[in-house]
Amino acid sequence: MKRMISLTLASVAVALLFSFGFQTSAERSSVEERFGSVAGTAPVTGRYAFDKNHTAIEFRVKHFGLVDVPGFFRDFTGSIDINATDMTKSSVEFSAKMTSVDTGVAGRDNHLRTADFFEVEKYPEMTFKSTKVEMRGPTWYLTGDLTMKGVTKSVTFPFDVVGFLPDARSGGTRVGVVAETTINRRDFGVTYGGNLPNGAQAISDNVRIALNIEALAPKAQ
């Protein structure tokens, strides 16, 4: 299970994907109308910290060419700087402890921590730092540098801002963001596993990363 990232992450983290800016008044009106119906409040500029209790950084790797095996990184931190006036000025940073990999099978998780996969003692963290937010057609994309196992590659996530909500407990604002992309684990030096006699891969090179992020910005002072 090699290219298990997630980022964010993150990836990617992730991740990361959470800037919200609008280029025209028509776009702003359309987006605010949509988010108002979904989440009850307009986009709010600020720094949003990942809420670890309501965020999942998931990866999926195909086993024997049959089904996807899911996994998660459980120990992570991240923040989203949202510019509600100009989305392209938003940014995301994220890091995850590689030892926190969790596929639900202890023996497999221990193997993933070895040099065959993540080599966590030598490379304890995976990080993501955004470099660009842009719109292509109707879709927003977040691009950034993902570093894992000592290798840094540029990764792009299409993303969607689900909505904004006032947070009753803190008086701040919550945002929900979802994103998914695919990376090649071999690009990051994770090369363990070969092909089966029928030509299928024991562990797929392609790894899907899904980010479901809820983040919280404190009440403006």
C-alpha positions in Angstrom: 0.0 0.0 0.0 2.4 2.4 -1.2 1.2 5.7 -2.2 -0.9 6.2 0.7 -1.2 9.8 1.2 -3.7 11.5 1.6 -3.4 14.4 1.9 -3.4 16.1 2.4 -3.7 16.5 2.8 -2.6 15.8 2.5 -1.3 15.5 1.1 -3.5 16.5 0.8 -4.4 17.5 2.7 -4.1 17.7 2.3 -6.2 19.5 1.4 -6.2 22.1 0.9 -8.5 23.4 -1.1 -10.4 25.7 0.8 -9.8 29.1 -0.5 -12.8 30.9 -1.5 -12.7 34.0 -3.7 -14.9 35.4 -6.3 -14.0 37.3 -9.4 -17.2 39.1 -10.3 -20.3 40.3 -8.4 -22.4 37.8 -10.4 -20.1 34.9 -9.3 -20.2 36.2 -5.7 -24.0 36.4 -5.8 -24.4 32.9 -7.2 -22.0 31.3 -4.8 -23.4 33.1 -1.7 -26.9 32.1 -2.8 -25.8 28.5 -3.1 -23.9 28.4 0.2 -26.7 30.3 2.0 -29.1 27.5 1.1 -26.7 24.8 2.1 -25.0 26.2 5.1 -26.8 29.3 6.2 -24.0 31.9 5.9 -21.9 33.7 3.3 -18.1 32.9 2.9 -16.0 34.4 5.6 -12.3 35.4 5.3 -10.0 34.0 7.9 -7.6 31.2 9.0 -9.4 27.9 9.5 -7.8 25.2 11.5 -8.6 21.6 10.7 -11.1 20.0 13.1 -9.5 16.6 13.6 -12.7 15.2 15.1 -14.6 15.9 11.9 -11.9 15.5 9.2 -10.8 12.4 7.3 -7.7 12.0 5.2 -8.3 8.7 3.3 -6.3 6.8 0.7 -7.4 3.8 -1.3 -5.2 1.3 -3.0 -6.4 -1.6 -5.3 -5.4 -5.1 -4.1 -4.7 -7.9 -6.6 -6.5 -5.8 -9.2 -9.8 -6.5 -7.4 -11.0 -4.1 -4.8 -9.9 -0.9 -3.1 -8.4 -1.2 0.4 -8.9 2.0 2.4 -6.6 3.6 4.9 -6.3 6.8 6.9 -3.7 9.1 8.6 -5.0 9.7 12.1 -2.5 12.2 13.5 -2.4 15.5 11.4 -2.6 19.2 11.6 -3.6 21.7 8.9 -4.9 25.2 8.2 -6.7 27.0 5.4 -6.3 30.7 4.8 -9.5 31.7 3.0 -9.7 34.9 1.1 -13.5 35.3 0.5 -12.9 38.2 -1.9 -10.3 36.6 -4.1 -10.1 32.8 -3.9 -6.8 32.7 -5.8 -5.1 34.4 -2.8 -6.2 31.6 -0.4 -3.7 28.9 0.7 -3.5 25.6 2.6 -0.8 23.9 4.7 -0.9 20.4 6.1 1.2 17.8 7.8 0.6 14.2 8.9 2.5 11.8 11.1 3.3 8.8 9.0 3.3 6.4 12.0 -0.4 7.2 12.4 -1.3 5.2 9.2 -4.4 3.1 9.9 -5.8 0.5 7.6 -7.6 -1.4 10.3 -5.1 -4.3 10.2 -2.3 -4.1 12.7 0.2 -6.3 10.9 -0.4 -4.4 7.6 0.0 -1.1 9.3 3.3 -2.2 10.9 4.5 -3.2 7.4 3.5 0.1 6.0 5.8 1.8 8.6 8.9 -0.1 7.4 11.3 0.8 4.6 9.2 -1.3 2.2 6.7 1.6 2.3 6.9 4.8 4.3 10.1 4.2 6.4 8.6 6.3 9.2 11.7 6.4 11.4 13.6 8.2 8.7 10.7 10.1 7.2 8.3 10.8 10.1 6.0 13.3 8.4 4.2 14.0 5.2 3.6 17.6 4.3 1.7 19.7 1.8 1.9 23.4 1.1 -0.2 25.0 -1.6 1.3 27.0 -4.4 -1.7 28.0 -6.5 -5.5 28.1 -6.5 -7.2 28.5 -9.8 -10.5 27.9 -11.7 -10.5 25.8 -14.9 -14.0 25.9 -16.4 -16.5 25.3 -13.7 -14.1 23.6 -11.3 -11.6 25.0 -8.7 -8.2 23.4 -8.3 -5.6 23.5 -5.6 -2.0 22.8 -6.5 0.8 22.4 -4.0 4.0 20.6 -3.0 3.5 17.3 -1.4 6.5 15.8 0.4 6.6 12.2 1.4 9.5 9.9 2.0 12.0 12.7 1.2 10.5 13.3 -2.2 8.6 16.5 -3.2 6.2 16.5 -6.1 3.6 19.0 -7.3 0.1 17.6 -6.8 -3.3 19.1 -7.9 -6.6 18.5 -6.2 -10.0 19.5 -7.8 -12.0 20.7 -4.8 -15.4 21.9 -3.7 -16.3 24.1 -0.8 -19.5 22.5 0.6 -20.5 25.5 2.7 -20.0 27.8 5.7 -21.7 27.6 9.0 -21.6 29.8 12.2 -20.1 27.8 15.1 -22.4 28.2 18.1 -19.8 27.1 20.7 -16.9 29.3 19.7 -18.8 32.1 17.9 -16.5 31.5 14.9 -17.2 30.0 11.5 -16.9 26.5 10.1 -16.2 25.5 6.5 -16.5 22.1 4.8 -14.3 21.1 1.9 -14.1 17.9 -0.1 -11.4 16.9 -2.6 -10.1 13.9 -4.4 -7.2 13.1 -6.6 -4.9 10.2 -7.7 -1.2 10.0 -7.3 1.4 7.4 -8.3 3.1 6.0 -5.2 6.3 5.2 -7.2 6.8 8.9 -7.8 7.5 9.1 -4.0 9.8 6.1 -3.8 7.2 3.6 -2.6 8.0 0.7 -5.0 7.3 -2.4 -3.0 5.2 -5.1 -4.7 5.2 -6.7 -8.1 2.8 -8.2 -10.7 0.8 -11.3 -10.4 1.0 -14.1 -13.0 -2.2 -12.8 -14.7 -0.5 -9.4 -15.1 -2.5 -7.6 -12.4 -0.6 -5.6 -9.7 -0.5 -7.0 -6.2 -0.7 -3.4 -5.1 -1.7 -0.7 -7.5 0.7 2.0 -8.4 -2.2 4.5 -8.5 -3.5 5.6 -5.1 -6.7 7.6 -4.7 -6.7 10.3 -2.0 -10.0 11.6 -0.6 -10.2 14.6 1.7 -13.2 15.4 3.8 -12.3 18.4 5.8 -14.1 20.5 8.3 -12.2 23.5 9.6 -12.9 26.2 12.1 -12.0 29.9 12.2 -12.2 31.7 15.6 -14.6 34.6 16.2 -13.3 37.8 14.7 -12.1 40.2 17.4 
